[in-house]
Amino acid sequence: MQRFGTSVTDPSPGETAARADLDATLAEMDQTAGAQLSAIADQHSATAEKQTLRRNIEGHVRHMSRVAKRVEAEVPGTQLRIGTIPRTVSEIAFVDRARVVQANVTANKDLMVQHGLSEPVSAEFGASLDQFEQALGRSEASQQAHVAARAELNEKGRKIVRVGRVLDTLYRTRFRNDPEMLARWASASAGLRTSRSKARDTAPGTPAGGVQGSGTPPAPAPASDAAKPAA
């Protein structure tokens, strides 16, 4: 539609305003799409980092848990309460349980070192846990940015459809006696009907693939509709 607009001579003030609005909205969509892709990449990076750190932390916890069991077996009356962390717990619960392990190990560090606790492992455990929390925060922020960008893209897409429909009626009326220009516009605006369908389907409260309030997909437009003015 943009390329077609530049080929039209003597545009009216209303057409010029609509085209300027279209150009500005498309430029904003490019920026938002870039931000969305960046957020997705950040989220994938944070997710990969979390997976690596979680495996490391679980290995540290196993070492400390085995040291604790040795202490409890060899030092009568000692209960260090350091167990393993189930793989099924959520990331938030994982951090909470790991912090409890860290606190118990810190409180009994000297005794545990005497029974085989590796101080480098203990230090790396704390650092890895800090890094995991940071990666978790980045992942959540990236997810929120991704969702916000997607909503903004949907809204701007609906705006482009509205502007496109205005231009559609304008050009079909203006070039009704110029078959060549009318055909060029029909070709340039071929994606408008698809965009209209997508914008309708992504409207708030509208089921995917259907019209709001109905349980069925929209009926296809007649093949001859491309030659008629848009409603």
N, C-alpha and C positions, 0 to 999 in steps of 0.2 A: 504494500500500500504506500509505503514511503516513496519508492522509486516512481510509482505512477503519479503521485502528487507533484513531483518535480517536473513532470512532462506536461502538466496542465498550464495553459497560458491564461492570463487575465483572471486569476482567482478572485472570488468575492471576499470581502472582509470576514464573513463568517467561515468560509472555507479556509482562509489563511489562519484564523484562530484555531480551528479544529485541527488542522495539520500541525500547528505549533504545539498544541496540547498533546497530540499523538507522539510527536518527536520527543518531547520532554518526558513523557511517560515511558516510552521505550528506553530512553537513556537511563532513567531511574531503575527500570527493570534490570538492565544490564548490571548496574551497580549492586542491586539487591541479589541478583543471581550469583555474582562473584562472592558476595558476603556469605551466601548460603553454601556455596562450594567450599569456601574456607572453613566454615563452621563444621561441615561434614568431615573434612580432612582432619581438623583438630580433634573431633570426636573419635575418629578411627585411631588416631595416634594415641590419644589418652587411653582408649580401650586396650590397645596392644600393650601399652606401658603397665596398665593395671594388671593385666594377665601375667606379665613377667614378674612384677613385684609381688603379686599374691603367691605365686609358686615359691619365690624366694622366702617370703615370710612364713609360709607353711613349713618349709624346710627348717627354718630357724626354730619355729615352735616345736617341731618334732624333737630337735636336739635338746632344747631346754626341758621339754616334758620328760624325756628319758633321764636326763640328769636329775630332775626332781624326784622321779620314781626311785632312783638309786639312793638319794638322800633319805627319802621316807623309809626305805628298806633298811638302811644302815644306821640311821640316827633315830633311836626310839622316841616316840612322841612328836615327831616332826610331821607337819602337814603343810606342804607348800601350795597345794591346790592349783597346780599348773597342768592343764589337760590339753588336748588337741582341739582344733576348731573344725567343725564339720564343713565339708565342701558345699553343702546345700544352703548355708546361711547367706543372707543378703550382704551386699558390700558394706552397708552401714553397720549391720550386726557384726560383720567380720572385723571392722575397725574397733568397735566397742570391745569385743572379746580379746582382740590382740592387745589393746591398751591395758586390760586387766592382767593379762599375762606379763606385760612389760612392768607393771607396777609390782607384781608379786616377785618377779625375778630381781628387780632393783632392791626390794626390801630384804631379799635373802641372797644377795649376790656373793658375799664372801663365802658363805657355806656352800653354795652351788659351785663356785670356782674350785673349792677344795675337792669336789666330787666330779670334776671333769668339764665344767662349763667353760666354753671358749669365750674369752672376753671379746675378741674380734667379731665373733658371731653375734654376741649380745649387742655390740655397738652397731653392727650392720643391720641387725633386726630393727633397732630404733630408727635408723636413718631410712630404711626401706619403708617402714610404717609411715613416716612423715611424708615421703615421696608418694606413697599410695594415696594418702589423704589429699595431697595437692593434685594428683592426677584425677581423683574422683571429683574434685571441685571443677577442674577444667572440663571434664566430660559432661557434667551437669550444665555448666555455662554454655558449652558448645551445643548441647541438645536444645536448650532454650533459644539460643540464637538461630539454630536451624528451623525450629518451629515458627519463630517470629518471622523469619525471612520467607518461609513458605506461605504464611498467611498474607504477608505483604504482596508477594508475587500473585497470589490468587486475586487479591483486591485490585491490583493494577491491571491484571488480565481482564477483569470485568470492566474496568474503566476503558481499556482499549476497545473492547467489544462495543461499548456504548458510543464511543467516538466513531468507530468504524461503521456502525449502523447509520449514524448521521451522515457520514460521507457517502455511504452506499445510496441512500435516498437522493442525496444531492447530485451525485454523478449519473445515476440512472435517469434522473429527470433531465439534467443538463445535456446528456449525450443520447437522449432517446432517438434522435434523428441522425446520429453519427454511429453507424454500426461498428466501424473500426475502433473508435475510442471506447464504445460500450463493451466490445469484446475484450479489449485490453484491460478494462476495469474488472470485468468478470474474472479474468485470469489472475489479476493482481490481488483480488479479494477472495480467492478461492478458499483460503484458510479461515475466513471470517466465520462461516457457519460452524466449523469444528470448534473454533474458539468460543462461539456463543454456547455451544453444547457443554463444553468444559466449564465455562463460567457458571452456567445454570446448575450443573452437577456439583460444583464445589461451593455453591451458596450455602450459608448457614442454615441447618435444618433440612437440607435436601439430601435424600439417600443417594449414594453413589449409583450413577447410571440411570436414574429415574427422575421423575418430576416430583416436587415436594408434595407430600400428602398422598401420593399414589404408590403402589407397590410394583409398578411396571415400568419398563424403559420407555423413553419417548419414541413416538412413531417417526420413521424416517421421513425427511422432507421429499416432496415429489421431485423427480429428476428435472422437470421444467422450471423449477423454482429459481434457478440461476438466471433465467431470462426475465424474471418479473421483479418489480421493485420490492425491496424488503418491507415488511410490515412495520 
